[in-house]
Amino acid sequence: MRDASAGSSDARPRVVVLHSRQPLTTNPAEAFPPDRFEVVVLTDADPATVFREDVEASVEQVVHAGRDEWESIVRSAPGAEVVSNDEYCLVECARLRAATGLPARHPAHLDGYRDKVLMKRRLEAAGVPVPRYLAFEPAVTSSRALADCVVATVGLPAVVKPRREANSRGVEVLSDVEAVLGWLVRHDGETGWQVDEFVDGPLGHVNALVRQGDVRPVQAGRYLGPLLGFERGRVLGGWTLPADSPQAVVAHELNERVVRALGADGDFVVHTEFATTPDGRLVVLETAARAPGAAVSELARVHAGVQLEVAHLRLQAGLPVAEPDRTSGRHAAWLWLPVLPGQRWAGTPEVVAGLGSDVEVHVFRAGRDGNVGTDVRLGAAVLVTRTDPGELAHDVDVLRRAPWFRTADAPGGLLSARAAPGL
């Protein structure tokens, strides 16, 4: 591996992709073809975590360095582009771009997209529906009075979240006042927490390209259920909505209002998650100025011809991105299948052959070799495509209940196949 700080005589322009905690979910070569660009991934984490396991990708250089070294590495190749789709690198990415004279691509007020309290305050001021919420400022204190205040402000169940995290890290649902009090005791004195109302209703997401104030809808979709509970064996997933469906239309309208309220300057992908209440209101739960995780970016490729992570990286580098084609008539779904401790892959279920959808399965190492740990792991990822959205939904329901894993009773002995609990 060549030292990235030593400069480069390569005629190709360098692109530095920043990484810390969120792995890349696609091959950077899709965004930056290697015959035209030299790609360096710069990480302050274990280099083995740069790519998600299901990504078949390699880059010329993966450089591990502390953040105090990042600027000198970037400056070693004058004019190098700096990009990232990692929530935990966005602020540093914007800083490095400014420090090295690159055009600003991130929203000017990036905190509105990253801090859940600021986000809700700004959306609320713009008339965009958000959950009732309470910020623990300046810090969490453990008292019965505060527990009662939480219940009076947001009701029960209550959803506690870190103000600045991603991928459901640290999120808990507290069902009663005693659970709230117990959480306050465990987090007494900590900063950076808030609590939301639990919004009952189907969960959805909506995505768009933002180019200096121009918001271009790409894709809207529904989640299979809450994006919580994977550690208890819940299957996660979701599917695309037809572009002309009333649900998709109102979701895109909501997303544009979100971008206008939080900032439409810059060149980036915006991803917004919402709940639909029984009376039909769309309530914004989260938003991000980056491409989404799981397989949502890949669903957008199927549905609209735009892979969202690829698009986000290219937009940051000032490169063209194809216009979304929301008339393709193709729909897609994704499933993440948990493998419980003591389980291993049982083979593709027979029901798959009888479905009308195209089904692609990637088996993760923990599923293939067997989960010998004590925690639930990601065992397999499934991508499902079909032209009829109703038939797609049927096939997703079949697949999420299928017996993908078996329980190992003894070394070399596999017993009855069963689906993961919590479906």
JOMOHU-V6781 format. One record per backbone hydrogen bond with DSSP energy under -0.5 kcal/mol. CO is the residue of the C=O (numbers start at 1). NH is the residue of the N-H. E is the energy in kcal/mol with one decimal. If there is no record, write none. Layout:
((CO NH E) (CO NH E))
This chain:
((2 4 -0.5) (3 6 -1.7) (4 7 -0.7) (13 38 -2.5) (14 81 -2.2) (15 17 -0.6) (15 40 -2.8) (16 18 -0.6) (16 83 -2.7) (17 42 -2.6) (19 44 -1.2) (21 23 -0.7) (24 52 -2.5) (27 30 -2.2) (27 31 -0.6) (28 31 -0.6) (28 32 -3.0) (33 36 -2.3) (33 37 -2.0) (36 13 -0.7) (37 39 -0.6) (38 15 -2.9) (39 61 -1.0) (40 17 -2.9) (40 42 -0.6) (41 43 -0.6) (41 63 -3.1) (42 19 -2.4) (43 65 -2.4) (46 49 -2.6) (47 50 -1.4) (50 24 -3.4) (52 55 -2.3) (54 56 -0.6) (55 57 -1.2) (61 41 -2.5) (62 64 -0.5) (63 43 -2.7) (63 65 -0.6) (66 69 -2.3) (66 70 -0.6) (67 70 -0.7) (67 71 -0.6) (69 73 -1.8) (70 74 -2.5) (71 75 -2.6) (72 76 -0.8) (74 77 -1.3) (77 80 -2.1) (81 16 -3.2) (83 18 -2.7) (85 87 -0.6) (86 89 -2.5) (86 90 -0.8) (87 90 -0.5) (89 93 -2.9) (90 94 -2.5) (91 95 -2.3) (92 96 -2.8) (93 97 -2.2) (94 98 -2.0) (95 99 -2.7) (96 100 -1.8) (97 102 -2.8) (98 101 -1.2) (105 267 -2.9) (107 110 -0.7) (108 110 -0.6) (109 112 -1.5) (110 113 -1.7) (110 114 -0.9) (111 115 -3.2) (114 116 -0.7) (115 119 -2.8) (116 120 -1.8) (117 121 -2.5) (118 122 -2.5) (119 123 -2.6) (120 124 -2.9) (121 125 -2.0) (122 126 -1.2) (123 128 -2.8) (124 127 -1.5) (129 284 -2.5) (132 197 -2.6) (134 195 -2.3) (135 137 -1.4) (136 193 -0.5) (140 189 -3.2) (141 143 -0.9) (143 147 -2.0) (144 148 -2.5) (145 149 -1.9) (146 150 -2.5) (147 151 -2.1) (148 152 -2.4) (149 153 -2.2) (150 154 -2.9) (150 155 -0.8) (151 155 -1.3) (157 198 -1.1) (158 160 -0.6) (158 174 -3.5) (159 196 -3.2) (160 172 -1.9) (161 194 -2.1) (162 165 -0.5) (163 116 -2.4) (166 169 -1.6) (168 171 -1.5) (169 162 -0.6) (172 160 -2.2) (172 174 -0.6) (173 175 -0.6) (174 157 -0.6) (174 158 -2.5) (176 180 -2.0) (177 181 -2.6) (178 182 -2.5) (179 183 -2.1) (180 184 -2.4) (181 185 -2.1) (182 186 -2.0) (183 187 -1.7) (185 188 -1.0) (187 190 -2.3) (190 140 -2.9) (192 163 -2.5) (193 136 -2.0) (194 161 -2.7) (195 134 -2.2) (196 159 -2.6) (197 199 -0.8) (198 200 -0.7) (202 276 -2.4) (203 223 -2.8) (204 274 -2.3) (205 221 -2.7) (206 272 -2.6) (207 218 -2.4) (207 219 -1.1) (208 270 -2.4) (209 211 -0.5) (209 216 -3.2) (210 268 -1.9) (211 214 -1.8) (213 215 -0.6) (214 211 -2.6) (214 216 -0.6) (215 217 -0.6) (216 209 -2.5) (219 207 -2.5) (220 241 -2.7) (221 205 -2.4) (222 239 -2.3) (229 232 -1.6) (229 234 -2.1) (230 233 -2.0) (236 336 -3.0) (237 224 -3.3) (238 334 -2.4) (239 222 -2.3) (242 245 -1.9) (245 249 -2.4) (246 250 -2.3) (247 251 -1.6) (248 252 -2.5) (249 253 -2.0) (250 254 -2.2) (251 255 -2.4) (252 256 -2.1) (253 257 -1.7) (254 258 -2.2) (255 259 -2.4) (256 260 -2.4) (257 261 -1.9) (258 262 -2.2) (259 263 -2.6) (264 213 -2.6) (266 212 -3.9) (268 210 -3.0) (270 208 -1.9) (271 288 -1.9) (272 206 -2.1) (273 285 -2.7) (273 286 -1.5) (274 204 -3.0) (275 277 -0.6) (275 283 -3.0) (277 280 -2.6) (281 277 -2.6) (281 283 -0.6) (282 284 -0.5) (283 275 -2.2) (284 131 -0.7) (286 273 -2.6) (288 271 -2.3) (288 290 -0.9) (293 296 -1.6) (295 299 -2.0) (296 300 -1.8) (297 301 -1.2) (297 308 -0.8) (298 302 -1.8) (299 303 -2.8) (300 304 -2.9) (300 305 -0.6) (300 306 -1.3) (301 305 -1.4) (303 328 -0.6) (304 325 -2.9) (306 308 -0.7) (307 311 -2.8) (308 312 -2.6) (309 313 -2.3) (310 314 -2.3) (311 315 -2.8) (312 316 -2.0) (313 317 -1.4) (314 319 -2.8) (315 318 -1.4) (324 326 -0.7) (325 328 -0.7) (331 386 -2.2) (332 240 -2.1) (333 384 -2.8) (334 238 -1.8) (335 337 -0.5) (335 382 -2.6) (336 236 -1.7) (336 338 -0.5) (337 379 -2.7) (337 380 -1.4) (338 340 -0.5) (339 377 -2.2) (340 343 -2.2) (342 408 -3.2) (343 371 -3.0) (344 406 -2.8) (349 352 -1.5) (350 353 -1.0) (350 354 -0.5) (351 354 -0.9) (352 355 -1.5) (358 385 -2.3) (360 383 -2.7) (361 363 -0.5) (362 364 -0.6) (362 381 -2.7) (364 367 -0.8) (364 368 -2.8) (365 369 -2.9) (366 370 -0.6) (367 345 -3.2) (370 372 -1.1) (371 342 -3.1) (377 339 -2.8) (377 379 -0.7) (379 364 -2.2) (380 337 -3.0) (381 362 -2.9) (382 335 -2.0) (383 360 -2.9) (384 333 -2.5) (385 358 -2.4) (386 331 -2.3) (387 389 -0.6) (388 392 -2.2) (389 393 -2.2) (390 394 -1.8) (391 395 -2.3) (392 396 -2.4) (393 397 -2.0) (394 398 -1.9) (395 399 -2.6) (396 400 -2.5) (397 401 -0.8) (398 401 -0.6) (398 402 -0.5) (399 402 -0.8) (402 404 -1.4) (404 346 -2.9) (405 418 -2.0) (406 344 -2.0) (407 409 -0.6) (407 415 -2.5) (410 413 -3.0) (412 414 -0.6) (413 409 -1.5) (413 410 -1.2) (413 415 -0.5) (416 407 -1.0) (418 405 -0.7))
